[in-house]
Amino acid sequence: MEIYDITIVGAGPAGLFAGFYAGMRQAKTKIIDSLPQLGGQLAALYPEKMIYDIPGYQAIKAGDLVTNLKEQLATFSHTYALEQEVTGIQPSATGLITVTTNRETHYTRSLVLALGNGSFSPRRLKLPEAPQYEGHGLDYFVANLASYAGKDVVIAGGGDSALDWALLLAPSAASVTLVHRRDNFRGHEHTLAQVLAHDNITLKTPFIIDQLTGQEHLRQLTLTHTKSGEKETLACDQLLVSYGFTSSLDLRDWQLEGDRRGITVASDMSTSLPGVYACGDIASYQGKVKLIAAGFGEAPTAVNNALYYLNPEQHLHPGHSTSLFKKVSNGDEK
C-alpha cells in the first residue's frame, strides 16, 4: 500500500492548481477524478467558452486555460487516478486517511477536496420528443463553435451561460434567439447589456419551449407565451439548452459538515474531519464567491495548511514561489 502526503480529489481548475502548488512544496501527491481527462467541467462541457475573471487574462478560452494548467502541473511527476468516483473517506486514529473509489482504495496522510459540484449531468428539456433530437440539433453544451456557423440557433435559459453562449455564437451564426421563461435574466448585468445591444441576438420572453419538430434533425420549435398562452413557431437548426447542471454529490455518508452550498470550511480551508481540507466551489464559508479566481486563491491555503497539519514544525508560510522553485531546481523534488 502506497501512502501519499496529499491526495487531491477533483481535477478542475482549483484541483489542478492545488496539485501544482503541492509539487512546489515537494509533497508526494496523487490526484483523483471521476472524468477520463483533467480539467473538470471546463474540459468536459465548456472548452469553447470564454472566461473573463482570470487574473492576467483579459479573456481566455476555457480549453486554453485547462491546457495551461496541465502544462504547469506537468512540472511535477504526480500520480493520477482518473475515471474513479470517490464513494467514501475514512480517517483513522493513526492519522492515515482511506479514500475509497468505485475501483480501488487509496491511502493518504492528508486530503484536499476540490470537487467542484461533483459528478454532473445537464438539466434536460422535459419534452417527450427531446431525446430523439439529442445530437441531431439539440445540445446541452458547446464542444465546437464552428458547428453552429451559418445556422439559426436558439438558446434556452436565463443565466450567465445562456448569455455567454449567445454572445459567442452570434458573430458566426445566421441568427441567435434567446428564449427565457421570465422577462428578467439572472446573468451578469454587463453581459446582459451586451446581449441587448447585439444586432444578431433576438430575445423571446417570457416564453417556454412546448414542442420540437423535424424529420431526422430538429427544424422547428413551438413556443408558448407564459402569460397570454399565445403560441408561435420558430425556425431552428440548433437548440442549445442552458438550464444548468445537477450534481450527484452526496456528502451525508462522508461525515463532513456542510449544507446545500458545499462543505463547511474554516479560514485555513480545514473541514470538520482532521487532515481533510477543501477548496474551489465545494468549499463553503460566509461571504464565499464562487469564481475560478477564488478557487485559485484557496488552493495554496488548503495545501499549506494540510502540510502544516502533517508537520507542525514546518513553516505555515514557506516563502515565495521563487524560493520554492529554487529548491526543486536544485534536485530536491520528490
N, C-alpha and C positions, 0 to 999 in steps of 0.2 A: 504494500500500500504506500503510494507516494503522497507526501504531505506538502502542501504549498503554504507560503507565507500569507498570500492574499488570493482569494478566488473572487472573481467579478462575475456576477450573473447579469447578463444583458450586454449586447454588443452594439447598442445605439451610440449616438454621439457622446453622451456622458460616460458610458461604459468604455468606449474606445479611448477617450482621453484619460480616464482613470487608469486604464491599463498602461498607457504611455507614461503617466506620472509614477506609477508603481515601478516601472522599469528604471526611471531616473533615480528612484530610491533603492534600486538594486534588490527589489523584492522578488522572490520566486513566485511567479504569477500564472494563474490559469483563468481563462475567460470561457464562460458557458453561455450559449444562446440557443433558442428554440428554432431559429431560422437556419437555412443551409449556408448563408453568407453573412459577413459582417455588415453592419450599417443600420440594422433595425428598420423602422418604418420608412426612413429616408430612402434606403436602398430598395426595399420591397414594394413601396407604394408610391413614393413621390420623387423618383430620380430626376424628373424633368422640372420639378417645382423650384422657383427662385426663392431664396431666403434672404431677408434684409436686416436681420438683427444679429449678425455675427461680427464681432469686433474686427476691424481691419479690412472688411469687405463691404463695399457699398451694396453689392448684391453678389450672391454665389448660388449656382445650381446645386440642389441637394445632392445629386450624384457626385458632383465635383468635390463637395465638402467631405463626403464619405471617402472618396479616393484619397484626398489629402490626409484624412485621419488615419487611414490604413497605412499609407506610406510612412507617416510619422510613427505609428505603432511598430512597424517593421524594423525599427531601430533595435528592438529587443527580441530575443528568442523566447517568446511566451508559448504556453501550451493552450490549444484551443479544443473545445468540445462543442461542436456545432450540431444542430438538429437534435438537441437534447432539451426537453422541457423539465424544469425543476418541479418536483412534486412535494418536496419537504426539506426542511433543515432542522438539525437537531444538535444543539450544543451539548457538551459533556462536562463532567466535573473536572476532567483533566485539561480543559481548555481547547480540546480539539472539536471542530465543528464538522458534522457529517452532512453532506449535501447529496440528496437522492434525486435522480432524474429517471425518466422513462427508460433509460438504457443501462445506467451503471451508478455506482456510488463514488463520490469524491470526498477527499479529506483536506481540510484547510485549517490554519490557525486563526484566520480572520476572514470575514466575508463582507463584500461590498455589493449591495443590491442596486443595480441600475436598470430596473425592469421596465422603465417607461410606463406604458399602460398594460403591460402583459401581452399574452398572445391575443391577437386582434383579428376581427373579421368585420367587413363593411356592413353598415345598416342598409339592407336591401329594399328595393322598391316593392311594396306589398301589393302586387297585382298578379293574378294567376298566370298571365301570359309572360311575365317578366323573365323567368328562367330561360325560355326558348330564345330570347334575344341577347343573352349574355355572350359576349364575344362576337355578336352579329349586330352591332350598333348600340348595345348597352354596356357601358363601362362603369366601374366604381373607382378607378384611379387611372392616371395617365402614365403609360410606360414609354410612349413615343409621341412627341408633339407633332412630328411630321405626318402622322397618320390622320390628323384632323385637318390638314391643309386643304383649302378649297371646298370644304363641306359645311353644310348647315348644322351647327352644333347647338344643342340645348343642354344647359346645365341646371340641375335641380338642387336647390339648397340655399341657405341664407347666411352661412358662416364665413369665416376667413378663407377657407379652402375654396369654396364656391366662387368667391370674389377674385381670389388669386388666379384660379384657372381661367376665369372669364378674361382677365387682362392678358394672360399668357397666350391664350388661343386666338384672341381677337385679331391680331395682326395678320395671321395666315389663313384663318377660316373664312369661308364665304359669308357667314353670319354667325353671331353668337346671341342666343336668347337665354336670359337668366330667369328661371321660374321659381318663385318662392310663395309659400302659403300665407305669408304675412306681408304687410306693407313695409314694415321695418326690418332691417337686416342686422344681424348680430356681429358682423365683421368690423374691422378697424375703420374708423372714420375716414382716415386718409385714403385707404384703399377704396372705400365706397365712393368717395368723391371722384376718384379716377375712373371708376366704372360708369358713374353717371355722366361723365364728360366724354366718354369714348363714343365715337361715331358708329362703330360696328357692333355695339352691345345694346340689345333691347331688353327691357325689364318687363316681366309679366307678373304682376302682383295685384291682389292676393289670389293666386291660382294654385290648384293641385293637379297632378297628372292622373287622369282617370283611365286611360286606355292607350295601349301600344298597338300599332298595326303595321303590316308589311308581310311580304311573302317569306323569303328566306332571310331577309335583312330588314331591320327597322326602317320605316319610311315616314311614319306619321304619328303624331301624338294627339290625343284628345285632352283638352284642359277644361277644368270646371272652376268658375269663379266661386270662392268660398263664401261670399256674402249673397250674391244675387242668384247663384246657381246657373248662370249663363255658361254655355259651352262653346268652345271654338277649337278648330283643328290647326295644327302647326306642322309644317314640313320639317323633317328631322332625319339627317344622315347618321348622326352620332348623338347619343344621350349619355351624359356624364352625371351620375347620381352622386352627390356630395353631401350625404346625410351624416357623415361621421362614422366612427367605428365603435364596436362593442368589445369589451375585454373579458376574457375568461379567467382573469386573475382572481383567485380566492385565497386570501391570506388567513382565513379563520383557523386553519389547521397548522399554521406556522408559528402560533403563539406570539405573534407580533402585534403590538398596539398600533391601531390606525383607524381610519374611517374611510368613507367613500372617496376622499381626496387622495388617499395613499397611506404610506407608512409614516407614523409619527416619529420625528427625529428631534434631537436636541441641537444646540448650535454647533456642536462638533460632528454632526451627522450620525451620531450613535442612535440606535434603536433601543427597544425595550429588552433585547437579548444581548448579553455580553459578547463582545467581539464582532457583532453584526452592525454594519453601517449602511447607509443608503444615500443615493444622490440622483439627480435628474428628476424627471416628472413624478416618479413614485415617492419621492421624499416630500413629506408634508410638515409644514410649520406655519405659525402665524405670519401673515404677510407674504407668503410664498407667491412668486411669479413664475408660471410655467413657461419658460423660454429656454431654448438650447443654450443661450449665453449664460443663463443662471446655472444650468447643469454643469457647464464647463468650470464655473467657479466652485461648485460644491464638490466636484470630483477630487481635487487635491486635498481639500479639507477632510474628506472621508478617508482617503489613503493615508495621509499623515497621521490622523488620529488612530487609524487601525494599527499602524506600525508602532505608534506610541503605546497603544494597548498591549502589544506583544512584548515591547521592551521599553519600559518607562525610563530607563537610563539614557535612551536616545533623545536627541533634541526633538521637540514637537515641531519646531520651525527649523528645518535642516539647512536653510540657505537658499540662495537664488539659483536659477536654472544653470547659469554659467558654472557655478561651483559643483553642482551635481553632475553635469555632463563631463566636467574635467575628471571626476572620479571614474566615470565609465570609460572615457577615452584612455585612461591610464591602465586599463586592463582589470578594473575591479568589478566589472559587470558579472552578475550571477546568472 
